[in-house]
Amino acid sequence: MNALLIFASEEPNGSFIPGDVNEFYWGLLAFLIVVGLIAWKGGPVISKYMKGHSEKIESDLADAETERETAEGKVSDLEAALGDSSGESERILADAKATATQLEADLKAKADADVVDMRARAEVEIESLKAHAAADLQARVAALTLGAAEEVVRQNLDAEAQGRLVEDYISQVGSQA
């Protein structure tokens, strides 16, 4: 706006300076004083703010770098843990397979031992049953012999009847055995 007034002035002096040169110089001096005061008083404040801002940015960058290094360390720890986990899982699988093989061998050995033990008990039981059957048979034969003897005594038989009686008895005992 001021420039328009300068160009619109009625008294040109042949330059861009308004008609009153003293006004121009006093305005220029006031302007320079204001700019000087702003530079003198505001310059350190602005400089201090810019320096603080730069320091804050630098500290934020340093913190970010520290956090990045920490995160990279954590990532490498996790990668190492993952690498160890696959090795650990392979070791656990190998241990499980070995344990399963050992368990299978133990169970097979126990089953074989149980079979041998059951056969031994069966043989003992068979022998016991044979002895019991033989004792029963002997007791029965004795009872039958006693019965035949009583019959012989009761009947006073001749030799032919006695032979027939013995043969009948033997065939009877043979058919029951």
CORHUGI-V8350 format. One record per residue. N is the residue number from 1. RES is the residue in one small letter. SS is DSSP state (A for helix, B for strand, O for the rest). PHI is phi in radians with two decimals (none if undefined). NEAR is the number of other C-alpha atoms within 8 Angstrom. Layout:
n: <N,N>
res: <RES,RES>
ss: <SS,SS>
phi: <PHI,PHI>
near: <NEAR,NEAR>
This chain:
n: <1,2,3,4,5,6,7,8,9,10,11,12,13,14,15,16,17,18,19,20,21,22,23,24,25,26,27,28,29,30,31,32,33,34,35,36,37,38,39,40,41,42,43,44,45,46,47,48,49,50,51,52,53,54,55,56,57,58,59,60,61,62,63,64,65,66,67,68,69,70,71,72,73,74,75,76,77,78,79,80,81,82,83,84,85,86,87,88,89,90,91,92,93,94,95,96,97,98,99,100,101,102,103,104,105,106,107,108,109,110,111,112,113,114,115,116,117,118,119,120,121,122,123,124,125,126,127,128,129,130,131,132,133,134,135,136,137,138,139,140,141,142,143,144,145,146,147,148,149,150,151,152,153,154,155,156,157,158,159,160,161,162,163,164,165,166,167,168,169,170,171,172,173,174,175,176,177>
res: <m,n,a,l,l,i,f,a,s,e,e,p,n,g,s,f,i,p,g,d,v,n,e,f,y,w,g,l,l,a,f,l,i,v,v,g,l,i,a,w,k,g,g,p,v,i,s,k,y,m,k,g,h,s,e,k,i,e,s,d,l,a,d,a,e,t,e,r,e,t,a,e,g,k,v,s,d,l,e,a,a,l,g,d,s,s,g,e,s,e,r,i,l,a,d,a,k,a,t,a,t,q,l,e,a,d,l,k,a,k,a,d,a,d,v,v,d,m,r,a,r,a,e,v,e,i,e,s,l,k,a,h,a,a,a,d,l,q,a,r,v,a,a,l,t,l,g,a,a,e,e,v,v,r,q,n,l,d,a,e,a,q,g,r,l,v,e,d,y,i,s,q,v,g,s,q,a>
ss: <O,A,A,A,A,A,A,A,O,O,O,O,O,O,O,O,O,O,O,O,A,A,A,A,A,A,A,A,A,A,A,A,A,A,A,A,A,A,A,A,A,A,A,A,A,A,A,A,A,A,A,A,A,A,A,A,A,A,A,A,A,A,A,A,A,A,A,A,A,A,A,A,A,A,A,A,A,A,A,A,A,A,A,A,A,A,A,A,A,A,A,A,A,A,A,A,A,A,A,A,A,A,A,A,A,A,A,A,A,A,A,A,A,A,A,A,A,A,A,A,A,A,A,A,A,A,A,A,A,A,A,A,A,A,A,A,A,A,A,A,A,A,A,A,A,A,A,A,A,A,A,A,A,A,O,O,O,O,A,A,A,A,A,A,A,A,A,A,A,A,A,A,A,A,A,A,O>
phi: <none,-1.05,-1.12,-1.13,-1.15,-1.15,-1.30,-1.59,-1.14,-1.48,-1.95,-1.34,-1.93,1.63,-2.45,-1.45,-1.44,-1.09,-1.01,-1.74,-1.21,-1.10,-1.09,-1.09,-1.17,-1.15,-1.16,-1.14,-1.11,-1.12,-1.07,-1.15,-1.15,-1.11,-1.10,-1.09,-1.11,-1.10,-1.17,-1.26,-1.56,-1.48,-1.01,-1.12,-1.15,-1.12,-1.09,-1.11,-1.10,-1.13,-1.15,-1.08,-1.13,-1.12,-1.13,-1.11,-1.09,-1.09,-1.19,-1.11,-1.13,-1.14,-1.08,-1.12,-1.12,-1.09,-1.12,-1.13,-1.12,-1.11,-1.12,-1.11,-1.10,-1.12,-1.09,-1.16,-1.10,-1.13,-1.11,-1.14,-1.14,-1.14,-1.10,-1.18,-1.20,-1.19,-1.13,-1.14,-1.15,-1.12,-1.15,-1.14,-1.09,-1.11,-1.10,-1.14,-1.12,-1.12,-1.13,-1.11,-1.12,-1.12,-1.11,-1.10,-1.11,-1.11,-1.13,-1.14,-1.11,-1.14,-1.11,-1.10,-1.12,-1.12,-1.10,-1.09,-1.12,-1.14,-1.12,-1.09,-1.13,-1.13,-1.11,-1.10,-1.16,-1.08,-1.10,-1.13,-1.15,-1.08,-1.10,-1.12,-1.14,-1.13,-1.15,-1.09,-1.09,-1.15,-1.15,-1.18,-1.08,-1.12,-1.15,-1.16,-1.12,-1.10,-1.14,-1.18,-1.15,-1.12,-1.12,-1.12,-1.18,-1.11,-1.80,-1.50,-1.73,-1.49,-1.16,-1.20,-1.16,-1.15,-1.11,-1.14,-1.12,-1.15,-1.15,-1.08,-1.12,-1.12,-1.17,-1.18,-1.17,-1.15,-1.32,-1.46,-1.41>
near: <4,5,6,7,8,11,7,6,9,4,5,8,7,4,6,6,9,11,9,7,8,6,7,10,8,8,8,8,8,8,8,8,8,8,8,8,9,9,9,8,8,9,9,9,8,8,8,8,8,8,8,8,8,8,8,8,8,8,8,8,8,8,8,8,8,8,8,8,8,8,8,8,8,8,8,8,8,8,8,8,8,8,8,8,8,8,8,8,8,8,8,8,8,8,8,8,8,8,8,8,8,8,8,8,8,8,8,8,8,8,8,8,8,8,8,8,8,8,8,8,8,8,8,8,8,8,8,8,8,8,8,8,8,8,8,8,9,8,8,8,9,8,8,9,8,8,8,11,8,8,8,10,7,6,6,6,8,6,6,7,8,10,8,8,9,9,8,8,10,8,8,8,9,7,6,5,5>
